[in-house]
Amino acid sequence: MVPSAIVRQAKAVGLDMIAICDHNSVENVQAVIRAGERESVRVIPGIEITSREEVHILGLFKSQRELTSIAAVVSDHLAGRNDAEAFGPQTIVDEWDKPVGSNPNLLIGATSLDVESTVEAIHDCDGLAIAAHVDRQRFSLIGQLGFIPEGLMLDAVEVSGGTGIGQWAGLPALASSDAHRLEDIGRNHTTFRAETASLDEIGKALRNQAGRRISVMEDLSLHILDIMENSLAASANRIEITIAEDTLDDRLSLEIRDNGRGMDAEARSNALDPFYTTRTTRRVGLGLSLLAQAAKQSGGTFELVSEPGRGTTVRAAFQLNHPDMKPLGDIAETLRTILVSRPELDLQFRYTQDSKLVAGFGGDNRRHDEESEND
């Protein structure tokens, strides 16, 4: 997780903008910003502050000046010295990944700032305050306190899975990877409708100002990406995606099949509940329920077939000319995102229009196309 590796991975998976939010620390942010400039990846300066209640609050800032200000506040309220043997080294590096020092403070600890004071401090430094991974039990606002305090002036909340879900408990909701390993970068992301990759534009999108906004599952490709992430979380190493467009029947069919661990009867019955998931790191499910909703809203159907040890198959059908039919989106980019982050995955894709193969790779696409031509 050195600067050059972080920005190269972010670029490889198609991210335009990332935020670096180290735990109670900012010393490595500037190095990643400079490394990002080399790779044309915009890096937002940030920090993840642990409040007195052990709640993680993200602070995002415009520049190094504001970041330095919040760092001074955190340092003044953080006690203890790091034990490198117990907690590991806290190395500071430059933009070329060379070690240049270390942080002696106990960064794994909590500050003496309560939640309200943490949010106020971030705002006093002209930053955006975001409650981190609120759908997790550990170190989250909900997990630690059980509720969002009335009057807490958060700018948004972050969920640890899915793709930008729009609203959560009345607050703008973002999704991010919360990556602690390179392979996790870009696993979850938020799409912003904005003019530039900047903190000002993020703020406008959170407030729905001047046409800026968070894109919430606006096309089917984002649904497909989310379902594939479900498959990977279920230990699948093979995913088959089939999209069939039938203009005569005014129908588009989508099937996603994996060889993951599958679900038992109880899990299947709960799978369409938006607050249920089989992921151990995420309590808010959303993916399957949103796809089911999208299918039914466009005059279609949804089916989930799964058994323990036999994988999962998701089928959705849509009326092509229905006014609520979502666009297909950038399927190629969606598949590329998965393949770049999981090159070992056996991914098979097939897209047909009126029984003619339009695009595909993996599996027996050529044979299937020849059979359709013979028919």
Steps between C-alpha positions, in 0.01 A plus 500: 500500500778744407406814301602388151330161537180658633457742209598242238237261632240778518570590137496136392148445636370820340476738795530872425521608863594342832526628857783403734372476857763349728409423859556811716785597267567714192877469445478279191220686322714755319722225360197324351372831357830551316505139382143545378601801293739277306220254419221760448310372803356774721572437867279670758682573830329327791523341840305237697458626855407272788275679745495446876212253446721308252293617204684553172425833329651587161614853428556607137674829425586733212873529551799421715446820699164387640635148550790634706252690718289193580817295559604745773160461668520121490858498632399721794227251597687173439685337791758223510806387305508225242647160581638389164540139615136479608329715235751517215710785364336832408721592207494832316606484134554743214327500162755248369419257785827565684477496883574843646387460861238358733211622713558429871140560615264216587296530180297187576352674804201731541514875538340684792261674258138386518301447181349848499838665560660291226242611244531862616879487471476371143258776407717762671776395259261536202469125450218254433413273793390148406409221743712202392362153418172552687380153394771326701486404865852608595613864520187632332254761621215248507712216635642703790207728589205315347366818336595825328493776765237764433654817367829337395598702193633224280543570130451133407537142615716231345386144439755227449329322213291562192531797270386844620160430654376859506339532844551326835299614802429826322866576426688479168666159484829421329662164434874446507744213521657600836801327350774370728648285221575588137258241363214666691541837328195575287306198622224740603467850365269797456423666168460876513333713235739794523708734285836425661657258745517733799375540855281795399323285242460215750333743740263624231413141405421415862268801514352442151605847391529635144434164339771321695390179667587148598411244234300222662489179297398700194572221255499122497878476477524630858252237615709235324815627670334481841372146442845391386644642822245288688624195309863573579414550867340153487837353385399455136784453252273472196227742397288468186305803375241470226305794356236425237312776318182396318352790305198300379393414854609843629709328764852508640612207714795497737649192665798496738615156609786422740660200668521657845395343826130570439223574749275287715122542522519760775755711313295479178188616681687798642706585194260760362485686830709816444643469851617143463825364359716188517810719512666500841636852444171656402159502661315692228439279196326715236643339183244226438207706629586793273530276195168333582340840539644621168362192321151529646483875439567440132228238461735206542571216739771391742611156614764380745614137496761384749599199709791445738799366309331545161546870434247770426309604190332838469252555216332829417281597205407851385254648250725677251266788415368554851543864612678383817741271317856589602770530232746215472795726578869438439514122522853489358633728774316300767657176382841664469478625859443148629764338278768752596439454871445121476711372208473143631119501459347276234257757358274400211283752318241467224281773352247423225249704304217299347700179551810637323823525698606864523781470753648234720807337640582187695299178495342372178385826340618406152325163507178655630509764227546235230203309641284812492596567138413141406161536670 
